[in-house]
Amino acid sequence: MAEPSSSKIVIYAALAGNLLVALTKFVAAFVSGSSSMMSEGVHSVVDTANEGVLLYGLRRARQGPDEVHPLGHGRELYFWSFIVAVLLFALGAGVSIYQGIARIRAPAPIENVTVSYIVLALSFVFEGISWRISQRSFGAAKGDLGWWEAVRKSKDPSSFAVLFEDTAALIGIAFAALGIFLAERLAMPVFDGIASLMIGLVLAASSALLARESKGLLIGERADPQIAASIEAIAAAEPGIAGANGVLTTHLAPEQIVVALSLEFDDALRTPQIEAAVVHIEQRVRAAHREVVALFVKPQTPGAFERARRAAVAEDGTSAATADALPDTPGARR
């Protein structure tokens, strides 16, 4: 998926665009008195703040290990991405829905409609440029995957967070323009409030999607199964390894993976030979997968590995019968 460096370029582009858009929208909102325009202004301010939060998360995630955080600070990116989702919902969606309800309950005519149209057109251009940059970046990173599948499998929330925000912004601008148009043509200002309410719902949906994906990454998601298979193959090919029982992986950051290997060593090996084999495996794994920042090896027989795995499944609430029906982990031997 997207590299952190490309994500930063996308975020900087979005930040610049949203800042310009927010200023123009607020000017138009004060001139016209449009509630949907005010909602769009708040939306752009929240998006600008979100880009700043994502940049902070990227910077923090690059910090190395210390005594308190022995595996580094990689998951800070996932934490701050979740905060972005909270801000988008609490500020963006909340304010827009409040504005919409208030305007529906007390409709007021819109003034200087032409100014609103000009600002919305300029905003659409700015947001469109930002959306195109984020769409091209994420599209190049996703490869042959479908868009939604790529979002689900991505380990870099900063890449799709900006795409979510820009898509929601373009939809919001369309709602604002339609609401102002209907309010003016039909002489029914209530449509301006309805547009603001719709903008809030779009932002709420976007924040919910972003929160869902960020939560999964924050809890800990496995690496690509192909990476796990490659690591298992590297370990199994090492002289002195009788078998590779299984591999556990988890992402700390988009380019940081922790790996745990369960291996059965040849009974004839002595401790120095086992240590040398582990060091060699680690060197080969890191040469093949630079994103592996920590590798832990557990000497274990296949039977002990399977018993531990099934016990863990049973403790999670799965019945013994269901646990027995589970397929063996790839690479496990009895």
Secondary structure, DSSP 4 states (H G I P E B T S, - for coil): ---HHHHHHHHHHHHHHHHHHHHHHHHHHHHH--HHHHHHHHHHHHHHHHHHHHHHHHHHHT----SS-TT-STTHHHHHHHHHHHHIIIIIIHHHHHHHHHHHHS------HHHHHHHHHHHHHHHHHHHHHHHHHHHHHHTTS-HHHHHHH-S-HHHHHHHHHHHHHHHHHHHHHHHHHHHHHTT-THHHHHHHHHHHHHHHHHHHHHHHHHHHHHH--PPPHHHHHHHHHHHHTSTTEEEEEEEEEEEEETTEEEEEEEEEEPTT--HHHHHHHHHHHHHHHHHH-TTEEEEEEEE--HHHHHHHHHHHHHHTT--HHHHHHSPPPTT---
